[in-house]
Amino acid sequence: MPDPIVIVDYDESWPLEFERLRVRTAAAVGDLAVVIEHIGSTAVPGLAAKPVIDLVVVVERRNVQGAIKLLSAIGYVHQGNLGVEGREAFRAPEGDRKHHLYVSPTDSEELRAQLAFRDRLRESHALAAEYEALKRELASRFRDDRIGYTDAKTDFVTTASRA
């Protein structure tokens, strides 16, 4: 079943949806979570995005497996790292609005890069506008090719994360 890439204008409800998911997730993992972060484009006020919330539960490395077990107990389906070292991915519980949940240890390089990129976009309206234009162009070009879309953004994301 095709799942085309669609970029929509920023939605003021995204922070509220993140907060709803954060509260539920925090209740499940308890004090294993050091912090639960809103990442991805929906975490940047004003930035157009795919309407899918991304959140990451940050834990000490020794607590990764415990967090996986607790999240699985509330219906999340663990998918492994999906080829990205430093994070564990989950499919949302059946019946939930689509969102992406990850667990990352505090020392994860992937986590550092995600937070750096988010923070750079929040700090620079010009960078965010440039990223939005790129995403809209790529969504049109790679409408039914998620891998192509993601790969085409990589250089921009990597450069911006290190700036």
Order of alpha helices (4+ residues) and beta strands (2+ residues): alpha-beta-beta-alpha-beta-beta-beta-alpha-alpha-alpha
